[in-house]
Amino acid sequence: MTLTVAYAGFLNEAYADEQMATDADARSIALQVAAIQNGFKDFGQLPESDLRDPDTYMQVSVTAYNSVPWQTDASPCIGAQGTDICEHLEAGSNTCAANFVPLGTVLEVEGLGTCVVRDRMNARYWYRVDWYMGEDVDAARAFGVRHLDIGIYGS
């Protein structure tokens, strides 16, 4: 009688392990199917959110630049990020150049507002922000060099 009980207990454990493996496989397949079905659902629209406070504040030199070949290169509207900064300006989005943050970083520049870093500067200007002013060379010259507080928004 003891041998029969021990054998039956072994079979029950083996069945339970096999059932758990089958359940895990079924859950895995269900998750994969749900992920595929989710890919076909319509995308909703997320609510707009306000910018949170910048992660870092610092003071740097801020200058201005333009889309003219003698200030940039042969393709003055194409920034280092590969986007057309002239189109961004027309759409109302400010662009700036900076070397000390990754491309795509949002900066808040005292008195000017926010800009997206879509361009780079000469390597000798490490802690400097260059504000993009389209083709208005006179405005860039009048802006000069200013030492302003900037906020850096983390990604």
Secondary structure as the mmCIF struct_conf table of DSSP 4:
data_model
#
loop_
_struct_conf.conf_type_id
_struct_conf.id
_struct_conf.beg_label_comp_id
_struct_conf.beg_label_asym_id
_struct_conf.beg_label_seq_id
_struct_conf.end_label_comp_id
_struct_conf.end_label_asym_id
_struct_conf.end_label_seq_id
HELX_RH_AL_P HELX_RH_AL_P1 THR A 2 GLY A 39
TURN_TY1_P TURN_TY1_P1 PHE A 40 PHE A 40
BEND BEND1 LYS A 41 LYS A 41
HELX_LH_PP_P HELX_LH_PP_P1 ASP A 42 PHE A 43
HELX_LH_PP_P HELX_LH_PP_P2 LEU A 46 GLU A 48
BEND BEND2 ASP A 55 ASP A 55
STRN STRN1 THR A 56 TYR A 65
BEND BEND3 SER A 67 SER A 67
TURN_TY1_P TURN_TY1_P2 PRO A 69 GLN A 71
BEND BEND4 THR A 72 THR A 72
BEND BEND5 ALA A 74 SER A 75
TURN_TY1_P TURN_TY1_P3 PRO A 76 CYS A 77
STRN STRN2 ILE A 78 ILE A 78
TURN_TY1_P TURN_TY1_P4 ALA A 80 GLN A 81
BEND BEND6 GLY A 82 THR A 83
STRN STRN3 ASP A 84 ASP A 84
HELX_RH_AL_P HELX_RH_AL_P2 ILE A 85 GLU A 90
TURN_TY1_P TURN_TY1_P5 ALA A 91 GLY A 92
STRN STRN4 THR A 95 ALA A 98
BEND BEND7 ASN A 99 VAL A 101
TURN_TY1_P TURN_TY1_P6 LEU A 103 GLY A 104
STRN STRN5 VAL A 106 VAL A 109
TURN_TY1_P TURN_TY1_P7 GLU A 110 LEU A 112
STRN STRN6 GLY A 113 ASP A 119
TURN_TY1_P TURN_TY1_P8 ALA A 123 ARG A 124
BEND BEND8 TYR A 127 TYR A 127
STRN STRN7 ARG A 128 TYR A 132
TURN_TY1_P TURN_TY1_P9 GLY A 134 GLU A 135
HELX_RH_AL_P HELX_RH_AL_P3 VAL A 137 PHE A 143
STRN STRN8 ARG A 146 TYR A 153
#
